[in-house]
Structures are given as C-alpha cells and as structure tokens.
Amino acid sequence: MVTIVDASGQRVGAVLDLASYEQLLEATEDNLCLRAYRVIKPHVSDEIAHGKCNACG
C-alpha cells in the first residue's frame, strides 16, 4: 500500500495492490450482508411467530 499525502503532510489517499483491494471489497460485502440480516431478522422472526411469513411457503 502506498499512502498519498498533501503538501502539509496530511494523508489524503492510498493506492492498494489488487489483492488487498479485493480482500477489502469482500469484507465490505460481507459486512453489508450481516447488517442487512440484523435489520430484517427481528421483523421476519415476528412474522413467523404470528404465522404471517409470506416467504415461508
């Protein structure tokens, strides 16, 4: 990884090798899936408990 700094020495960017980029991208996608699951789980659990789950068959 190469860090890019501005004239005052503040970090403003980075250049990643492809393998590191792909690893970060996969971790981001995994995190988004987990967050979506955590948001929807209480709603689906409630629907199942009340026999209202449309996706349950």
Jmol script that loads the backbone (N, CA, C; Angstrom):
load data "model"
ATOM      1  N   MET A   1       0.844  -1.164   0.000  1.00  0.00           N
ATOM      2  CA  MET A   1       0.000   0.000   0.000  1.00  0.00           C
ATOM      3  C   MET A   1       0.895   1.233   0.000  1.00  0.00           C
ATOM      4  N   VAL A   2       0.493   2.215  -0.767  1.00  0.00           N
ATOM      5  CA  VAL A   2       1.194   3.486  -0.829  1.00  0.00           C
ATOM      6  C   VAL A   2       0.236   4.555  -0.318  1.00  0.00           C
ATOM      7  N   THR A   3       0.684   5.349   0.645  1.00  0.00           N
ATOM      8  CA  THR A   3      -0.136   6.423   1.187  1.00  0.00           C
ATOM      9  C   THR A   3       0.171   7.710   0.433  1.00  0.00           C
ATOM     10  N   ILE A   4      -0.861   8.440   0.074  1.00  0.00           N
ATOM     11  CA  ILE A   4      -0.721   9.712  -0.620  1.00  0.00           C
ATOM     12  C   ILE A   4      -0.973  10.823   0.390  1.00  0.00           C
ATOM     13  N   VAL A   5      -0.063  11.790   0.414  1.00  0.00           N
ATOM     14  CA  VAL A   5      -0.195  12.915   1.346  1.00  0.00           C
ATOM     15  C   VAL A   5      -0.243  14.221   0.568  1.00  0.00           C
ATOM     16  N   ASP A   6      -0.895  15.226   1.178  1.00  0.00           N
ATOM     17  CA  ASP A   6      -0.921  16.542   0.549  1.00  0.00           C
ATOM     18  C   ASP A   6       0.322  17.333   0.946  1.00  0.00           C
ATOM     19  N   ALA A   7       0.388  18.585   0.526  1.00  0.00           N
ATOM     20  CA  ALA A   7       1.562  19.419   0.767  1.00  0.00           C
ATOM     21  C   ALA A   7       1.845  19.626   2.256  1.00  0.00           C
ATOM     22  N   SER A   8       0.802  19.536   3.087  1.00  0.00           N
ATOM     23  CA  SER A   8       1.012  19.740   4.520  1.00  0.00           C
ATOM     24  C   SER A   8       1.276  18.425   5.261  1.00  0.00           C
ATOM     25  N   GLY A   9       1.353  17.313   4.522  1.00  0.00           N
ATOM     26  CA  GLY A   9       1.650  16.031   5.146  1.00  0.00           C
ATOM     27  C   GLY A   9       0.435  15.250   5.615  1.00  0.00           C
ATOM     28  N   GLN A  10      -0.754  15.762   5.351  1.00  0.00           N
ATOM     29  CA  GLN A  10      -1.981  15.067   5.737  1.00  0.00           C
ATOM     30  C   GLN A  10      -2.264  13.935   4.757  1.00  0.00           C
ATOM     31  N   ARG A  11      -2.636  12.775   5.289  1.00  0.00           N
ATOM     32  CA  ARG A  11      -2.981  11.644   4.428  1.00  0.00           C
ATOM     33  C   ARG A  11      -4.289  11.948   3.694  1.00  0.00           C
ATOM     34  N   VAL A  12      -4.270  11.808   2.391  1.00  0.00           N
ATOM     35  CA  VAL A  12      -5.453  12.100   1.580  1.00  0.00           C
ATOM     36  C   VAL A  12      -5.878  10.934   0.693  1.00  0.00           C
ATOM     37  N   GLY A  13      -5.089   9.885   0.640  1.00  0.00           N
ATOM     38  CA  GLY A  13      -5.458   8.751  -0.194  1.00  0.00           C
ATOM     39  C   GLY A  13      -4.485   7.604  -0.035  1.00  0.00           C
ATOM     40  N   ALA A  14      -4.789   6.538  -0.756  1.00  0.00           N
ATOM     41  CA  ALA A  14      -3.931   5.357  -0.723  1.00  0.00           C
ATOM     42  C   ALA A  14      -4.061   4.606  -2.038  1.00  0.00           C
ATOM     43  N   VAL A  15      -3.020   3.920  -2.396  1.00  0.00           N
ATOM     44  CA  VAL A  15      -3.027   3.045  -3.559  1.00  0.00           C
ATOM     45  C   VAL A  15      -2.807   1.632  -3.033  1.00  0.00           C
ATOM     46  N   LEU A  16      -3.741   0.745  -3.358  1.00  0.00           N
ATOM     47  CA  LEU A  16      -3.670  -0.645  -2.893  1.00  0.00           C
ATOM     48  C   LEU A  16      -3.331  -1.569  -4.050  1.00  0.00           C
ATOM     49  N   ASP A  17      -2.663  -2.661  -3.731  1.00  0.00           N
ATOM     50  CA  ASP A  17      -2.494  -3.693  -4.745  1.00  0.00           C
ATOM     51  C   ASP A  17      -3.845  -4.382  -4.920  1.00  0.00           C
ATOM     52  N   LEU A  18      -4.034  -5.041  -6.030  1.00  0.00           N
ATOM     53  CA  LEU A  18      -5.326  -5.633  -6.367  1.00  0.00           C
ATOM     54  C   LEU A  18      -5.800  -6.645  -5.331  1.00  0.00           C
ATOM     55  N   ALA A  19      -4.900  -7.459  -4.814  1.00  0.00           N
ATOM     56  CA  ALA A  19      -5.283  -8.470  -3.822  1.00  0.00           C
ATOM     57  C   ALA A  19      -5.837  -7.809  -2.556  1.00  0.00           C
ATOM     58  N   SER A  20      -5.196  -6.741  -2.093  1.00  0.00           N
ATOM     59  CA  SER A  20      -5.680  -6.033  -0.897  1.00  0.00           C
ATOM     60  C   SER A  20      -7.034  -5.391  -1.169  1.00  0.00           C
ATOM     61  N   TYR A  21      -7.175  -4.795  -2.342  1.00  0.00           N
ATOM     62  CA  TYR A  21      -8.457  -4.180  -2.715  1.00  0.00           C
ATOM     63  C   TYR A  21      -9.571  -5.217  -2.724  1.00  0.00           C
ATOM     64  N   GLU A  22      -9.324  -6.360  -3.348  1.00  0.00           N
ATOM     65  CA  GLU A  22     -10.351  -7.406  -3.418  1.00  0.00           C
ATOM     66  C   GLU A  22     -10.707  -7.933  -2.027  1.00  0.00           C
ATOM     67  N   GLN A  23      -9.711  -8.051  -1.157  1.00  0.00           N
ATOM     68  CA  GLN A  23      -9.956  -8.504   0.209  1.00  0.00           C
ATOM     69  C   GLN A  23     -10.834  -7.494   0.951  1.00  0.00           C
ATOM     70  N   LEU A  24     -10.539  -6.213   0.810  1.00  0.00           N
ATOM     71  CA  LEU A  24     -11.364  -5.171   1.445  1.00  0.00           C
ATOM     72  C   LEU A  24     -12.775  -5.141   0.866  1.00  0.00           C
ATOM     73  N   LEU A  25     -12.887  -5.320  -0.436  1.00  0.00           N
ATOM     74  CA  LEU A  25     -14.193  -5.335  -1.084  1.00  0.00           C
ATOM     75  C   LEU A  25     -15.042  -6.502  -0.583  1.00  0.00           C
ATOM     76  N   GLU A  26     -14.448  -7.675  -0.472  1.00  0.00           N
ATOM     77  CA  GLU A  26     -15.171  -8.848   0.020  1.00  0.00           C
ATOM     78  C   GLU A  26     -15.613  -8.645   1.475  1.00  0.00           C
ATOM     79  N   ALA A  27     -14.735  -8.094   2.291  1.00  0.00           N
ATOM     80  CA  ALA A  27     -15.081  -7.834   3.692  1.00  0.00           C
ATOM     81  C   ALA A  27     -16.215  -6.824   3.784  1.00  0.00           C
ATOM     82  N   THR A  28     -16.202  -5.828   2.923  1.00  0.00           N
ATOM     83  CA  THR A  28     -17.278  -4.830   2.901  1.00  0.00           C
ATOM     84  C   THR A  28     -18.601  -5.475   2.514  1.00  0.00           C
ATOM     85  N   GLU A  29     -18.588  -6.320   1.499  1.00  0.00           N
ATOM     86  CA  GLU A  29     -19.811  -7.003   1.074  1.00  0.00           C
ATOM     87  C   GLU A  29     -20.331  -7.916   2.182  1.00  0.00           C
ATOM     88  N   ASP A  30     -19.434  -8.633   2.852  1.00  0.00           N
ATOM     89  CA  ASP A  30     -19.839  -9.494   3.964  1.00  0.00           C
ATOM     90  C   ASP A  30     -20.484  -8.672   5.077  1.00  0.00           C
ATOM     91  N   ASN A  31     -19.889  -7.527   5.370  1.00  0.00           N
ATOM     92  CA  ASN A  31     -20.413  -6.658   6.414  1.00  0.00           C
ATOM     93  C   ASN A  31     -21.796  -6.132   6.045  1.00  0.00           C
ATOM     94  N   LEU A  32     -22.001  -5.765   4.782  1.00  0.00           N
ATOM     95  CA  LEU A  32     -23.312  -5.285   4.345  1.00  0.00           C
ATOM     96  C   LEU A  32     -24.369  -6.378   4.481  1.00  0.00           C
ATOM     97  N   CYS A  33     -24.020  -7.604   4.149  1.00  0.00           N
ATOM     98  CA  CYS A  33     -24.955  -8.721   4.288  1.00  0.00           C
ATOM     99  C   CYS A  33     -25.310  -8.946   5.754  1.00  0.00           C
ATOM    100  N   LEU A  34     -24.323  -8.898   6.603  1.00  0.00           N
ATOM    101  CA  LEU A  34     -24.564  -9.095   8.031  1.00  0.00           C
ATOM    102  C   LEU A  34     -25.448  -7.983   8.591  1.00  0.00           C
ATOM    103  N   ARG A  35     -25.195  -6.755   8.200  1.00  0.00           N
ATOM    104  CA  ARG A  35     -26.010  -5.632   8.673  1.00  0.00           C
ATOM    105  C   ARG A  35     -27.455  -5.775   8.195  1.00  0.00           C
ATOM    106  N   ALA A  36     -27.641  -6.183   6.948  1.00  0.00           N
ATOM    107  CA  ALA A  36     -28.995  -6.368   6.422  1.00  0.00           C
ATOM    108  C   ALA A  36     -29.709  -7.479   7.184  1.00  0.00           C
ATOM    109  N   TYR A  37     -29.004  -8.568   7.475  1.00  0.00           N
ATOM    110  CA  TYR A  37     -29.583  -9.671   8.236  1.00  0.00           C
ATOM    111  C   TYR A  37     -30.027  -9.193   9.611  1.00  0.00           C
ATOM    112  N   ARG A  38     -29.175  -8.420  10.272  1.00  0.00           N
ATOM    113  CA  ARG A  38     -29.505  -7.937  11.616  1.00  0.00           C
ATOM    114  C   ARG A  38     -30.704  -6.989  11.604  1.00  0.00           C
ATOM    115  N   VAL A  39     -30.890  -6.252  10.526  1.00  0.00           N
ATOM    116  CA  VAL A  39     -32.035  -5.346  10.417  1.00  0.00           C
ATOM    117  C   VAL A  39     -33.327  -6.139  10.208  1.00  0.00           C
ATOM    118  N   ILE A  40     -33.298  -7.126   9.330  1.00  0.00           N
ATOM    119  CA  ILE A  40     -34.526  -7.814   8.936  1.00  0.00           C
ATOM    120  C   ILE A  40     -34.920  -8.948   9.877  1.00  0.00           C
ATOM    121  N   LYS A  41     -33.955  -9.539  10.581  1.00  0.00           N
ATOM    122  CA  LYS A  41     -34.240 -10.705  11.419  1.00  0.00           C
ATOM    123  C   LYS A  41     -35.366 -10.484  12.415  1.00  0.00           C
ATOM    124  N   PRO A  42     -35.397  -9.394  13.172  1.00  0.00           N
ATOM    125  CA  PRO A  42     -36.496  -9.219  14.128  1.00  0.00           C
ATOM    126  C   PRO A  42     -37.871  -9.170  13.452  1.00  0.00           C
ATOM    127  N   HIS A  43     -37.916  -8.570  12.261  1.00  0.00           N
ATOM    128  CA  HIS A  43     -39.197  -8.465  11.550  1.00  0.00           C
ATOM    129  C   HIS A  43     -39.669  -9.834  11.054  1.00  0.00           C
ATOM    130  N   VAL A  44     -38.757 -10.601  10.490  1.00  0.00           N
ATOM    131  CA  VAL A  44     -39.108 -11.925   9.980  1.00  0.00           C
ATOM    132  C   VAL A  44     -39.448 -12.858  11.142  1.00  0.00           C
ATOM    133  N   SER A  45     -38.685 -12.782  12.214  1.00  0.00           N
ATOM    134  CA  SER A  45     -38.971 -13.628  13.385  1.00  0.00           C
ATOM    135  C   SER A  45     -40.363 -13.341  13.921  1.00  0.00           C
ATOM    136  N   ASP A  46     -40.740 -12.069  13.950  1.00  0.00           N
ATOM    137  CA  ASP A  46     -42.071 -11.682  14.417  1.00  0.00           C
ATOM    138  C   ASP A  46     -43.154 -12.201  13.473  1.00  0.00           C
ATOM    139  N   GLU A  47     -42.904 -12.083  12.171  1.00  0.00           N
ATOM    140  CA  GLU A  47     -43.873 -12.601  11.194  1.00  0.00           C
ATOM    141  C   GLU A  47     -44.051 -14.113  11.351  1.00  0.00           C
ATOM    142  N   ILE A  48     -42.958 -14.824  11.508  1.00  0.00           N
ATOM    143  CA  ILE A  48     -43.026 -16.288  11.661  1.00  0.00           C
ATOM    144  C   ILE A  48     -43.801 -16.640  12.921  1.00  0.00           C
ATOM    145  N   ALA A  49     -43.523 -15.924  13.997  1.00  0.00           N
ATOM    146  CA  ALA A  49     -44.201 -16.197  15.267  1.00  0.00           C
ATOM    147  C   ALA A  49     -45.700 -15.974  15.158  1.00  0.00           C
ATOM    148  N   HIS A  50     -46.130 -15.063  14.278  1.00  0.00           N
ATOM    149  CA  HIS A  50     -47.552 -14.754  14.121  1.00  0.00           C
ATOM    150  C   HIS A  50     -48.164 -15.398  12.866  1.00  0.00           C
ATOM    151  N   GLY A  51     -47.421 -16.307  12.234  1.00  0.00           N
ATOM    152  CA  GLY A  51     -47.932 -17.025  11.070  1.00  0.00           C
ATOM    153  C   GLY A  51     -48.160 -16.149   9.859  1.00  0.00           C
ATOM    154  N   LYS A  52     -47.405 -15.091   9.712  1.00  0.00           N
ATOM    155  CA  LYS A  52     -47.608 -14.131   8.623  1.00  0.00           C
ATOM    156  C   LYS A  52     -46.447 -14.088   7.635  1.00  0.00           C
ATOM    157  N   CYS A  53     -45.585 -15.052   7.667  1.00  0.00           N
ATOM    158  CA  CYS A  53     -44.393 -15.006   6.826  1.00  0.00           C
ATOM    159  C   CYS A  53     -44.743 -15.403   5.391  1.00  0.00           C
ATOM    160  N   ASN A  54     -44.692 -14.424   4.472  1.00  0.00           N
ATOM    161  CA  ASN A  54     -45.012 -14.688   3.068  1.00  0.00           C
ATOM    162  C   ASN A  54     -43.953 -15.559   2.391  1.00  0.00           C
ATOM    163  N   ALA A  55     -42.712 -15.468   2.833  1.00  0.00           N
ATOM    164  CA  ALA A  55     -41.637 -16.228   2.216  1.00  0.00           C
ATOM    165  C   ALA A  55     -41.490 -17.631   2.777  1.00  0.00           C
ATOM    166  N   CYS A  56     -42.351 -18.001   3.708  1.00  0.00           N
ATOM    167  CA  CYS A  56     -42.201 -19.298   4.385  1.00  0.00           C
ATOM    168  C   CYS A  56     -42.994 -20.415   3.720  1.00  0.00           C
ATOM    169  N   GLY A  57     -43.499 -20.186   2.574  1.00  0.00           N
ATOM    170  CA  GLY A  57     -44.141 -21.271   1.880  1.00  0.00           C
ATOM    171  C   GLY A  57     -45.579 -21.126   1.758  1.00  0.00           C
TER     172      GLY A  57
END
end "model"
wireframe off; spacefill off
backbone 0.3
color backbone group
